[in-house]
């Protein structure tokens, strides 16, 4: 589904539990349906080993709970500001950094926005918490920088 007029801006809320994508075009502000007709998407990725593909949101939780073989990852945002962010973990027989997994999740949001809006708006705003890391301004800035890089890597 494409919008009637081009989107001027896009806003992303990459949340610890859920994520949303909003957009603005002349006279209209709305949230994009990210999964079926739902405007929120659980911030979850499931790496389905049997089908060698990532699955996101409610479908990821469903496949995990149904017993598909794979790896479920939640609360990815909490890794921002953590010393684990650049560590690598096994995904489909390869080592992948948690930073790259965050980029992968954001790439799915970017693709959905692009398809819905008929392209990516020139302006994108990515929300952030007041503090990623309380009481540590250096790690807090590192978390913001990592989120910005993940969004750029994802195509925002």
Protein Blocks (a to p, Z undefined) as FASTA:
>chain_A
ZZfbdcfbdcddddfkbccdddddehiacdddfbhjbfbdcddddddfklopadehjllm
mmmmnopacdddehklmmgopaklmpccdeehiacdfklmmmmmmmmmmmmmmmmnopac
fbdcddddfblbghiaklmmmmmmmmmmmmmmnoZZ
